[in-house]
């Protein structure tokens, strides 16, 4: 018999906020640990812990307050998660799973070992490594920091030795180790959410993601590729989760090249931007199934409720208050679902919210979503 369980979330951003809404909906409670007060999720609860995971005392207090712990990003050192586990509290996904994912080089090696198709990759050992790397990957490749990369920060596209040296200096300034990856001439980028408990594993519809400046901009569900390729992408997603012995919710990003070959770009052990459309687009959202999976409860259906869904991120258009400036125009389309994350400040390019439209005519909903994204000022 489950009482009112309290789920602790490490991190208080929009992913924690949207998970919290679903936890409340199901009658559970949440606690949030975030560096600053009044974070998007912290402002929803009295159980707001301010500080960070390197503070043993605080982390212990937080763990004691919660029945189970999850996270909203993969940047928390796996050893800190291990510390929570040593206190007798479960972390979902576990510290062992996060350890395999949070270093992208280790992640790629793990996927490759499990026969999952990934772009060619190689370790970067020094600033004089261009020749050795280009011998394996070709003249053009992507240098990536092994840890802490997000929204393209931590990546550099390199076409010659000079650019390589510049990238090496820039990325080693901010991050520790680097690796390099073949430049994939993809025709589309795909993503699939996979959710797993001890008893079940389910996939969401495979989506197409369109990035602008390395940030996810538009998501189209389902991806407009053949049924056979959709199935293949789902199967690869499941293999990825099993490869890291993952339980909970995972987002797997992939490339599909001109010949239809699918390669895994990366996986995230948490709700994912490419799955925001599921809130209105699917019977059970990624956030609700995240909560269910963390508590090892039966999963809800991942089926689409209409034929298509389109999600567009609302990035800050100005520097100022983090609120919508023109609600009347922003809510002028009756089929639009508007989500605002409650961030105190907007900055140009910062993820401030998103919009979703579901429907049975893809061209119509895509056009409407694009028009509305232009109108909303935040
Ligand atoms: P982050 O973890 O910062 O989001 P990713 O490694 O997912 O970074 O890269 C962000 C974007 O950069 C991808 O969505 C894709 O558009 C592009 N990209 C990443 N790796 C490659 C690659 N090997 N070849 C071509 N483009 C890539």
Boltz pocket constraint, residues with backbone or C-beta under 6 A from the ligand:
constraints:
  - pocket:
      binder: B
      contacts: [[A, 119], [A, 142], [A, 144], [A, 149], [A, 150], [A, 151], [A, 152], [A, 153], [A, 154], [A, 155], [A, 181], [A, 182], [A, 183], [A, 184], [A, 185], [A, 186], [A, 189], [A, 211], [A, 214], [A, 253], [A, 265], [A, 266]]
      max_distance: 6.0
